[in-house]
Amino acid sequence: MSNNGTVDKIKGTVKEGAGNVTDNKKMKAEGILEKTVGKVKEAAESVAEDVKGKFNK
C-alpha cells in the first residue's frame, strides 16, 4: 500500500493552515484541493486492493 494519499492529505492540511494564518485565500484553497486529492487517492487504492483480493482467491 502506498502512502501517497496520506502525504497529500498532510501537505494539504499544512498548506490550508498556513493560508488561514496568513489570510491567503489561494493557499488555503490549494490546501483544501490537496487534501481532497489525497482522500481520492486513498479511496482508489482501497478499491484496487479489494479488486485484487477478489481475483487472488
Stockholm file with secondary structure:
# STOCKHOLM 1.0

chainA/1-57         MSNNGTVDKIKGTVKEGAGNVTDNKKMKAEGILEKTVGKVKEAAESVAEDVKGKFNK
#=GR chainA/1-57 SS CCCHHHHHHHHHHHHHHHHHHHTCHHHHHHHHHHHHHHHHHHHHHHHHHHHHHHHTC
#=GC SS_cons        CCCHHHHHHHHHHHHHHHHHHHTCHHHHHHHHHHHHHHHHHHHHHHHHHHHHHHHTC
//
